[in-house]
Amino acid sequence: MLEADGWLHTGDTGYRDEEGFFYFVDRRCNMIKRGGENVSCVELENIIATHPKIQDIVVVGIKDSIRDEAIKAFVVLNEGETLSEEEFFRFCEQNMAKFKVPSYLEIRKDLPRNCSGKIIRKHLK
């Protein structure tokens, strides 16, 4: 239902560029609040997914008494690959702002999915 101001509130976040085009960023519920900054899970996942050893990735926010939420990355590696924490965090530091670098890494054989194949984030929190 449209609001009086003509906007439809969907729970998504995005922006409008100078030409008036709208761009979807992420679901509001998938935003991580870290030290006063909002961090998009999708943005981080898209960056981390470019690592050649990583097959699948999801990031979630977990409770952190200092920075509201800490960022935890769950990755599935390509078959036969190994990835050290040092290599992972170095890759992140080289490809994203410091406040967006995950605090934790967990390497898994798979990620929990529902019947339509979507990752079930709440099972990882």
C-alpha positions in Angstrom: 0.0 0.0 0.0 1.3 3.4 -1.0 2.0 6.0 1.7 0.6 9.5 1.5 3.9 10.7 0.1 3.7 8.2 -2.8 6.3 5.8 -1.5 5.8 2.0 -1.1 7.7 0.8 2.0 9.0 -2.7 1.1 11.7 -3.3 3.8 14.4 -3.0 1.1 17.2 -0.4 1.0 18.5 1.3 -2.0 19.2 4.6 -3.6 18.3 6.9 -6.5 21.0 8.3 -8.7 21.2 11.8 -10.2 19.3 10.6 -13.3 16.4 9.3 -11.2 17.1 5.6 -11.5 16.6 3.5 -8.4 19.0 0.7 -7.3 18.3 -2.1 -4.9 21.1 -2.6 -2.3 19.7 -5.2 0.2 16.9 -6.2 2.5 16.8 -4.0 5.6 16.8 -7.1 7.7 20.1 -8.2 6.1 21.9 -5.0 7.0 24.5 -5.3 9.7 24.9 -2.4 12.1 28.6 -2.1 13.0 29.9 0.7 15.1 27.3 3.1 13.8 27.7 2.1 10.2 25.2 0.1 8.1 26.9 -2.7 6.2 25.1 -4.6 3.4 25.5 -8.4 3.6 25.0 -8.6 -0.2 27.8 -6.1 -0.9 30.3 -8.1 1.3 29.1 -11.4 -0.2 29.6 -10.1 -3.7 33.2 -9.0 -2.9 34.1 -12.2 -1.1 32.6 -14.4 -3.8 35.3 -13.1 -6.2 38.0 -15.0 -4.3 39.0 -17.8 -6.6 38.9 -20.5 -3.9 35.4 -19.7 -2.6 32.4 -21.5 -4.1 29.7 -20.1 -1.8 29.5 -17.3 0.8 27.1 -15.8 3.3 27.7 -13.2 5.9 25.7 -12.5 9.0 25.7 -10.1 11.9 26.3 -11.5 15.4 26.0 -9.8 18.7 29.0 -7.7 19.7 29.1 -5.7 23.0 31.5 -3.2 21.5 30.3 -2.5 17.9 26.6 -3.5 18.0 27.2 -6.4 15.6 30.3 -8.2 14.4 30.5 -9.6 10.9 30.9 -13.4 10.5 31.5 -15.0 7.1 30.6 -18.6 6.4 32.3 -19.9 3.3 32.2 -23.1 1.2 35.4 -23.7 -0.7 35.8 -25.1 -4.2 36.5 -28.8 -4.1 40.1 -29.6 -3.2 40.9 -26.0 -2.1 42.2 -24.8 1.3 42.1 -21.3 2.7 43.9 -20.0 5.7 42.3 -17.3 7.9 45.3 -15.1 7.1 44.7 -15.4 3.4 40.9 -14.7 3.8 41.3 -11.7 6.0 44.1 -10.2 3.8 41.8 -10.6 0.7 39.0 -8.8 2.6 41.3 -6.0 3.8 42.5 -5.4 0.2 39.0 -5.3 -1.3 36.8 -3.5 1.2 36.7 -0.7 3.8 38.3 -1.7 7.1 35.0 -1.4 9.0 33.4 -3.9 6.6 36.1 -6.7 7.0 34.5 -9.7 8.8 35.7 -10.4 12.4 35.1 -14.1 12.1 35.4 -16.8 9.5 33.9 -20.3 9.4 34.6 -22.7 6.6 31.8 -25.2 6.1 31.0 -28.1 3.7 27.7 -26.5 2.9 25.2 -23.8 3.9 21.7 -24.3 5.2 19.1 -23.8 2.5 15.3 -24.0 2.3 13.4 -26.0 -0.3 13.8 -23.2 -2.9 17.6 -23.1 -2.4 17.7 -19.8 -0.5 20.3 -19.7 2.3 18.6 -19.7 5.8 20.6 -17.0 7.5 18.8 -17.4 10.9 20.3 -20.9 11.2 23.7 -19.3 11.2 23.2 -16.6 13.8 
